[in-house]
């Protein structure tokens, strides 16, 4: 293993000079990698992920509490939008994590959905590694640069709102109707299906969504339907 590439990555991308670079290497080590390297690798990133998840939530919560006086429910929705899988997987992509992942050959060929989860877990593990090696303030600096810096974009776009809840609120208030979600099509084997879901209001198709699960497809259908109300 070329440890120097992780040292270079940490300094250039994360803006961190690790005292113990093995922590960062472990943060990039998926459980599956151990199965193919049992003699040389003994530790994977799940414990660091557990720690990093807690640090991430604390830093984001502290930021929102300190800077905003909105009710708890709004702050909770904002926090959820910042720490959800999609947000932190995108941050990992922005920081070019992918070439440094240590995966089994099988996981390396996995689905886009599986890879997104792996990236998100790795991102939390990296936070855990920074916290252990550098302390809370350095972990906070990294989270502010990589996650909290996107908050204004989230507010402007309205992506912090749950699309299904927002659509139901609008449909009931403006049309006295509740959205109904129906699976229009599903393709692929059981372990890797793709669903197309339509959302109907007053029996009219208002939006469609395609995704790897019914829940994901429903959210996308709701997002598409919300555009109808933007035009009204």
Protein Blocks (a to p, Z undefined) as FASTA:
>chain_A
ZZklmmmmmmmmnopacfblmlmmmmmmcfklmmmmmmlpcbdfklmmmmmmmmmmmmmm
mmmmmmpccdfklmmmmmmmmmgmklmmmmmmmnommmmpccdfklmmmcfklmmmmmmm
mmmmmmmmmmmmnojklmmmmmmmmmmmmmmmmmmnopmpcfklmmmmmmmmmnopacdd
ddfbdcdjfklcccdddddeehiafbdcddfbfklmmmmmmmmmmmmmmmZZ
